[in-house]
Every structure is written in C-alpha cells, then in structure tokens.
Amino acid sequence: MQQKPLVRQYQLRIALILACCCLSITLVWFSLHKLAAGVDSPEKTDVGQPEVGQEGEDPFLAFVDKLSFVGEHLDQQGYLLLESLTDSTKNLAKHLIVPTSPDLEFTELITGIAAELEFRYGWPVRIEYLADEISACMVLRVHDLPGCEAGVQTADAKPAIDQLDENNSLQLWIKQLSPADQRGGLRPKLALVIDDWGYSSSYTESFLQYPFPLTVAIIPHLAESSRLAQLAFASGHEVILHQPMEALNAYVELGEGGILASMGADEIRELLEANIDHLPMIAGVNNHMGSKVTTDPEVMAIILEMLKSKGLYFLDSYTTPLSTAGTVASKVGIPYAVNSLFIDNVNEVEAVKTQLRRIIQQAGRTGSAVAIGHVRSATVAAVWEMIPEIVAAGIDLVPVSQVLIYPEPQAEPAEELAEEPIEEPAEELAEEPSEAAADELATMETRAELEPDAPASPGGSVQEEPDPAGDDRYVNGVPNEQEYEQENERQGEQLDDSPEIGDDAADY
C-alpha cells in the first residue's frame, strides 16, 4: 500500500518534467520565430517604405536610385537607352529608348519592367499607354505603398508626402524613339535614302518600323506607290519622288512619268506636275537612273526651275560623275544635296554594313553625308543590325531636308547696283560693237551658263561630293568605263523584289 503513493509521486514528477520540457520547447520556438521575423522585416521596410516612411528623405531620389536596374533590363531585351533625365518638380523619370530589331514588342518590355518593380520592391504599378506615340507612363501611387494607405498618412510619412505633387505619384516614363522625333544637339548628320519604293515587297514593313527617320524615294504610278507613300509619311519618314529619267543605256524602260532628254520644256513640266500630284506629301525629288538627263544642263534647268516653284528640293543620286545637277541647282537657286555612296551594290548584309561604316566615318569627318540604298533583304537587315554602331558613333540619322545645300543668292548685275556711272576717256572713244559681234558674245555667255566647266560648289555646306578615291568605277578620277559596264551587268540582275532594271548604282 505504501508503494502506491510513491508511484503516483513519480508519475506526477515525470508529468511535470514533460510539461516543463514542452513549455521550454514552445518558448524556444516562439523566440526563434520572432527573431527570424525581426530579421526579415527591416529589409522589406528598407525596400518598400523609404520613399514614404523615413523623415527627411526625398522620396523621388530614392525612387530614381532604385531604377538603376532598368538600363540592364533594356539591354537584355534588345533596347538601347539613348537619353535619360529626371524632373524632381514633377516626380518624373524619363527614358528615351531605341529597339535594335523590328521583332521587339514595346508592350512586352513595359509589362516586364512593371513586373520587375513589383518583384524587387513590392511596388504596385499602373501602366498608362499614350495613343499617339510608342510610349508608356508607369505610375507608382504613394498611397498604394506599405505604411501609407489611401486617405491616411502616418506621422512619419507625412513630411515625405508633402514633397510630392498633387497626384501623390512617382512616374517612370519610357518612350521609344520614332522617325518623327527631333533630337537636339550638334552631332554629325547622316541622311539615309531608300530608293525604288512602289513595288510589292515583303521588306517595306521592316523599313517602315525603323526607329530613325529614313528618306523614302517613291517611283510614281506603280501599283503600291500611293499606299506606301502614305504609310511612310504617317510613320514619320520623309517622302520624296523618285523621278525616272533617261539613262545612257537607252534600252532601259522608264515607265510612266519618265523624262527623256529629247522632250520639250512644256512636256517635262506636264510630266512633273502629274507625278507631284500623284504623291502630294513629297518634300523633294531625286533621280531614278538619269545618267543622260543629269548631264544635260538645259534639261536639268527646266526640271529644277519647276521644282523650285513647288518649294521642293533636289537630291542628285549621282548615277554618273558627269552630272551637272549640282551646278545647275546653284544657278537656279534651289536647295539640293548630292549622294555620296550607294550602300548596297553588293546584296549581302556584311557588304552593306561595310558601306554603312564608310559613310558613318565620312559624316563624322565632314559633319553631314547622304547615302542611298534600296528595298532589299540585305539592306533592311544591315540597317537594323547597325543601330548599336550608329548610336555609339554619335551620328544622328536625319531626313535629307536637314542636310541640304542652300545656294547663295546671285548678285545683281553691276550696272544696276552702280549709283552713278563713272565715265572715263577710253569709254568715250570706244565704238559700239557690231550686231554680229554682240550676237556671238551672247551665244558664248549662254553656252558658258548651260555648259559649265567646273562642278558646283557646296556653297558653305560641309557635305562632301562623292570621292572617286577607292572606287573601282574611277581611274585617276576619270570614269572607268569597263568597270561601269561590268557593274551595269551586275545591277541588271533582279534581286529580291527589285525590278529587272536593277538599281541606280550603275551608270544609268
């Protein structure tokens, strides 16, 4: 009987010990859990609340500091960051970006950045897309952040919120460069012209999506001429008339609206009027082929006078080194430019990129340059792949209208400017010239005006005339007829969707 109480005492002691052990384990677990929660909590507070939770700290600067990952994210997605600026008065951070491929989707980039902001910092973001351009504004509402609920401000958060605008928001604005955008600065300028638009081609869409401004040269009266001109103009690219002109190779068909050197002045004006009316959005004209017409100063004077009356400029495609277009343009007084390089005589991507590097170097050296390519697969691939090199070179791609040569106004005749004629004895004794001599002198003057010996002066522009050095089509500065003939044969082959007549790089 005495053993029974002892057993009970042992059982109670064991139960008490077990209870103490359980209580101890519970306390230890609770302490560890609380410690772990205490370690995690400061980090979340640091990334989620400094903009609104720390007294004296500028919420906008903290916001901008945490956007440093955006540049790396853009690079991973195939975009380049061109410009970045901040406006603390509006709590706005702005990024100007450019894609390096026509296959990139802007909306995917924006949703990816918004998701990254929420993943990294727990920031809810509202995305607002602008309808008239490729841009988006990511709005971070302050009252959506932890520690600052809508309509309620904590004592610690109030000083920071007072620094925000009336909308209580922080904004990240991202805009994709478009051809219509005008970038400031004094960077060298390169005008890239794409010839031979108007045919049905699968490559035009990629050219239209190009983020920098191109100059699109449309052949008139083709099946797709009007539609493509409207699309290019709406996309922000500059549109010009690619005027067919007679070539030295007489067998080449000009098509509707082409100008022959044998045409009269009225017929030329009528054709130009119809072609311009067909493409009313054009800013200028360049020659399609035309190696015969551009060497005829009389015909060029008729053409350029007509363009001047329409307020258009002329781009000499320079399909022959004997072109008189620049000289006549200077005398007529019409703004003009001269092509320096055809970039796609060889229809291969790397060959086109090599030519693009040459013209980029020339633009950097002289301040401006013009190059011509065509609607071809290799050309569109090369111009897209060269975007990083163009940006790195500090070159601005611009329409031709930004690199024009403006001839100086012609001086008034000396006899009209003189206030009082000065009579000298010799003049009093001089005999009047005979009628025959006067007619001969007038003929010589007319011939000198229409057939100048020297090429046109750039008139103060830094644009270079095409340089024969290093060009196989020249030998000691003189046209290499054999090389021209070989090039004519090469260009006569149909490439991609280009017409059978080839392109303007040969001596047409």
Secondary structure, 3 states (H helix, E strand, C coil): CCHHHHHHHHHHHHHHHHHHHHHHHHHHHHHHHHHHHHHHHHHHHHHHCHHHHCCCCCHHHHHHHCCCHHHHHHHHCCEEEEEEEEECCCCEEEEEEEECCCCCCHHHHHHHHHHHHHHHHCCCCEEEECCCCCEEEEEEEHHHCCCCCCCCCCCCCHHHHCCCCCCCEEEEEEEECCCCCCCCCCCCEEEEEEEEECCCCCCHHHHHCCCCCCEEEECCCCCCHHHHHHHHHHCCCEEEEEEEECCCCCCCCCCCCCECCCCCHHHHHHHHHHHHHHCCCCCEEEEEECCCHHHCHHHHHHHHHHHHHCCCEEEECCCCCCCCHHHHHHHHCCCEEECCEECCCCCCHHHHHHHHHHHHHHHHHHCEEEEEEECCHHHHHHHHHCHHHHHHCCCEEECHHHCCECCCCCCCCHHHHCCCCCCCHHHHHCCCCCHHHHHHHHHHHHHHHHCCCCCCCCCCCCCCCCCCCCCCCEECCEECHHHHHHHHHHHCCCCCCCCCCCCCCCCC
